[in-house]
């Protein structure tokens, strides 16, 4: 296995959601990867343990990554770079109105922000920036969107091993729900479940309209270099029904799910990823389309630091109207 830096507060908590379970009439649990610690936490910490170790091994002095203007991955990459004394450049696509949420945190972590209009190619801009830095004698290390490649996905194959050690003896999850925004977290979890022979159905809730199945397969193929088993088509289960108006745009169902979990369990979700995934979980219970028998696990990938940037959306719906 490749080198890994210790950057996350692991293991993250696994616990039941008793009040939400009573509300929906189904046993629910949550895996708290919002509590990984790095840069206020989130799922990217597990990926960055491998990616930043690779950057250090390659003697990089600068890290570049891409994302939306409220990217959680960008925020955590900026924090990781600061902790290692590396310069950080963030290529963010979208319209910037106020420096709040993750944008404010990026500035506090000392990142250099490069905003490009919607529709522009972030990866092309990242490569252009990397070439400019190399011409100045710098040694940049580029990380694709979400840190979602074979190396980054190893963090979530590891997470399945962590989950196994935390499971109560009489608990086996029928379904695991996770948001899918770039594919790496889903790929790592799917690989880990398969490697450990766990029968839980991994249900991804897509938060973008990209065709994620081939992306996940490509990430898994890269991870097979490190000895993980290949994924078959039947290993990938995706639901596109909760995207709402589009990527990065809050949905009414997602905002209601955020309100419900906050008011019942005191846990914060975000409107881009986890709120929509929780909306998917709630609807699957309501329509009795959840997978195998057994409790349902919600894998919380973080995102709450972006909430101030979505204040208007979060206050414009009828509370608890699920």
N, C-alpha and C positions, 0 to 999 in steps of 0.2 A: 504493500500500500504506500502511496505517496506521503510526504511529510504533511503534518497538520499542526497549526498553531493553536494554542488554547486562548480563544477569544470570547467564548460564550460561557454563560453561567449554566452549566449542565450538571445533572439532569434537570430539565424543566418539570414543573409539577404536572401530575396527572390526577384529576379529581372529578367527582361526580358533580352534577348540576341539579341539586334536589328540587329547588323551587321551579326551575324551568321544566324539569321532568314532570312534576305534578301538573303544571299548566298545560303541557301538550299530551300527557298521558303515555309517555314513553321514557324509558330509562336512558338518560343522556350523560355523557362524560366529556371532558375537555382536556386537551393536551396544550399546556400553556407556553407555546413558543413565542408568545408576546413578552415573556419574561427572560429572554436570553441575555439581557443586560447590555450588550454592546450598542452604544448610541441610542439608548432607550428601548432596545430590544426588537425582536422580530425574527422571522425564519431565516433571513439572509446571513445571520451570524454563523450558522452551521456550514453554509457554503463558503463563506469568507475564511473560515479556518483553513480550508484547503487552498483556496485561491490566493490568499495573501501569503501563505507559506511558499507557494510556487513563485510569487513575485519576489519574495526575499531570496529564495534560492537562485533566481535568475539575476540577482543583484540590481533589481529595478530601484530607481530613486523617485519614480512618479507612477501613480496609478490613474487610469482613465476609465470611466464607465459611462453608461447611457441610461436614460429613463425618462419618465414624464416629469412635469414640474414638481409634483408632490411624490416623487418616487421614494419608497421606503428603502429600496436597495441602494439608491444613491446616498441617502442619509447614512446608512450603516457602513457603506464603503468609505465615506468621508471620515466617519469615526474611527474605522479600522486603520485608515492611512495615518490619521493624526496620532494614534497610539503607537505606531511604528516609526514615526518621524518621516513619513513619505509625503511628497507633494501630491495633491489630489485635484483632478479636473473632472467636472461633471458636465456631460453634454445632455441637456434637458430639453425635451420637445413640448411646446405648448405656449400658452399666453400667460405671462407673469403680470399679476396685478398688484399684489402686496407681498412683502417678505414675511410670511407667516407659515406656521406648520413646519413641514420638512425643509422648506426653503430657508427659514430662519435658522434652523439647526445646522444646515449645510454651511451657512456663513459662520456660525459659531465654531464649527469644526475646522474652519480655515480653508474650505474647498474653493476652488476657482470655478465659477459658474459660466457656462456657455449655453445660452438659450437660443433655440432655433424654432422657426415657425412650424405649426402643424403641417404634416405632409412631407416634411423634409426627412432625408435619410440620416438617422442618428449615427448608425455604424460608419457610414462614409465620412461624416464629420469627425468621428472619433479617430479613424485612421489618418485623416488629413492632419488632425492635431498631433497625433503620435509622430507623423513624419516631420512636422515642424519642430517638435521637441527634440527629436533625434538629430536634426540638423544643428540644433543648439548644444549638442553634446549630452543631452539627457538620455536616460534609459527608461522609457515608459513601458508599463505593463497594462494591456488592455483587457477589460472584463466586459463581455457581452451583456445584453439586457438581462437583468435578474440574476446574474451569475449562473445562468442555466446552461451548463455544459456538463460533459461527463465527469470532470474533476469536481465541480461544485456539487453535483448530485450525490457524491459519496457522503456528504454530510447528512443526507436524509436516509441513505441506506444504513448509516450508523444509528440514526434516530429510531429505526425500527428495533434494533438490538436494545437500545435504551428502553423503549416501550415494553419490550418483553420482560425485562427485569422488574418493571413497575407493576405489571398486571397482577391483581389479586388472583389467587388460585382458582376461584370459581367464575372468573370473568373472561369472556372471549367476545370481542366486538363483532357484531354482525356486519356493520358498515362503518367505514371511516370516511368522513366528509372533509374535503380540503379545497380551497380556492385554487384555480389554475390561471396564472397570468403570464408565465413565460415557459412553464413546463418542467423546470428542474426539480422543484419540490415534489411534484407528482411522480416524476420518473424515479427519483431516489427512493421514495416510499414504496412504489410498485416493485422496484428491484429488491428492496429490503424484505418486503413481505414474501416475495417469491423465494428469495435465498433462505429464509427462515421457515418456509413451509407454513406460513400463517394463512388461514382461509378467509380472513376478513375481506369483504368487497370494498375496494378503494374507489370512492365516487368523487370525481372531480367536478367542481362547479366552475365553468369557464367565465371569466370576467372580461374577455376580449373575443372578437368574432373570428380570430385566426383558426385555421385547421390545426389543432394541437396534436392530434394523433401522430402524424409523421414527425413532428418536432420532438415529441416524447420518445418515439422510436429512435430517432437520431441521437438524442442524449443518452439513451440506454445503450446504444451500440458503442458510443464512446466509452461508457462506463465498463463495458465488457472487457476492455483492455486491462482493467484492474481486477478481473476475475469474477465479476458479477454475471448472473445468468441473463440471457437475452429475454426480452419481453415478446409475447405473442399478442396478436390483435385483441384476443379476449381478455387480456390483462388490463386493458385500458377502457375505462368507463367515464364518459364525459357528458355533462348536461349543459346545454347552451340556453336554457330557458330563463335565466336570471340575470342576463347581461343588462337588461333595461335599455336606456337610451344609447349606451355605448361605453367603451372603456374610459375609465376615469370620471364618468358622469354618474352621480348618485341616482339610485332608483328608489321609488317609494317603498317597495318591498324591503329593500336593503336598509333604508333608514328606519323603518318600523322594526326590523329585526335588531338593529343597534339599540333602539330605545327599549325593546323588550328585555334583552340580556342585561343591559345596564340597570334597569329598574328592578329586575328579579334577582340578579346574581352579583351586581356591582362590578361587572366586567365590561370593558370597552372594546368595541369592534370599530372598523373603519368603513366608509361608504364605497371604497373602490374594490376591495378584495373580500375581507371577512364578513362584512355586512351582507353582501350578495350571497356568499356561501352559506351563511346562517339562514337567509331567506329560502335558499334551496333546501336546506335540511328541514325547515319547518313545513314547507310545502310537501316534501316527500313523506313526512309523517302524516300530514293532513290527508293526502291522497292514497296513503297506504302503499306507496311505491318504493319504500326503503328496502334495502337488500336483504341479506341473510338474517335469520333469527338471531336475537341477542341485542345487547345494548348498542347504541350508536355513539361513536366518538367523533367529536368536532375538533379538528386540528387547527388551533388558533395560530395563524402566521403573523399576527401583529398588525401594525398600521395606525394605532391610536394617536401617535404624535402628529398625524396630518389632520386631525379633527378640526382644529381652529380654522383651517382653510375652507371647510364645508359648513360653516355655521348656518348660512341661509337655508341650505337644503335640509339640514337636520332639524330645523325649527318650523318647517312648512308642511308638516304632515300631521295626521290625527294619531296620537299616541295609542299604541297597543292594537291598532287596526290591522291584525295579521290575517 
